Amino acid sequence: MVIYIEEIRIILKKGKRPMTSREITDELIRRRNIIPRSRTPGATVSARIVEEIKFKKEKSLFKKTPKGYILNK
């Protein structure tokens, strides 16, 4: 799901603030970057972010904060 990762990165970069997975999903759908094919597209987006952080650790594109996800500098 490299496409999701890249789209999420673009949204977080433009957002310039921490965003929850729900906010990210809403923005992806609004921009028509994804077309939801399941009942829980937010869970899919959240899973992609968590996988990225879990497997890449410090090299991940994303970082979890108390207020949501941000880009890892």
C-alpha positions as MATLAB code, in Angstrom:
seq = 'MVIYIEEIRIILKKGKRPMTSREITDELIRRRNIIPRSRTPGATVSARIVEEIKFKKEKSLFKKTPKGYILNK';
ca = [
       0.000    0.000    0.000;
       2.701    2.428   -0.998;
       0.051    4.641   -2.597;
      -1.675    5.198    0.745;
       1.620    6.033    2.409;
       2.519    8.653   -0.191;
      -0.953   10.195   -0.143;
      -0.915   10.341    3.667;
       2.518   12.006    3.570;
       1.226   14.688    1.194;
      -1.809   15.419    3.374;
       0.243   15.674    6.578;
       2.760   17.935    4.857;
       0.035   20.298    3.659;
      -1.842   20.129    6.972;
       1.101   21.401    9.037;
      -0.473   20.097   12.253;
      -1.086   16.743   13.929;
      -4.015   14.910   12.376;
      -5.990   11.899   13.565;
      -6.427    8.934   11.251;
     -10.072    9.959   10.830;
      -9.072   13.474    9.709;
      -6.540   12.019    7.295;
      -9.129    9.605    5.894;
     -11.719   12.357    5.489;
      -9.176   14.473    3.617;
      -8.160   11.547    1.369;
     -11.801   10.947    0.477;
     -12.533   14.654    0.017;
      -9.605   15.002   -2.394;
     -10.663   11.768   -4.098;
      -7.213   10.317   -3.496;
      -8.889    7.128   -2.327;
     -12.236    5.589   -3.076;
     -13.450    3.680   -0.006;
     -14.155    0.062   -0.856;
     -14.848   -1.039    2.682;
     -17.026    0.123    5.534;
     -14.000    1.201    7.541;
     -11.560    3.149    5.355;
     -10.301    4.930    8.488;
      -9.156    1.616    9.927;
      -7.211    0.895    6.747;
      -5.500    4.286    6.824;
      -4.713    3.898   10.518;
      -3.284    0.409    9.915;
      -0.976    1.684    7.154;
       0.366    4.444    9.412;
       0.871    2.107   12.373;
       2.616   -0.486   10.170;
       4.938    2.190    8.790;
       5.875    3.300   12.327;
       6.166   -0.241   13.697;
       8.391   -1.671   10.983;
      10.538    1.333   10.087;
      10.796    2.771   13.607;
      12.986    5.927   13.539;
      13.102    5.869    9.723;
       9.317    5.972    9.436;
       7.720    8.852    7.556;
       5.263    9.338   10.419;
       5.336    9.916   14.143;
       2.542    9.482   16.687;
       1.828   12.387   19.033;
      -0.879   12.789   21.693;
      -2.894   14.885   19.204;
      -2.480   12.631   16.150;
       0.110   11.836   13.498;
       2.778   14.142   12.103;
       5.602   13.798    9.627;
       8.783   12.469   11.177;
      11.537   15.003   10.494;
];
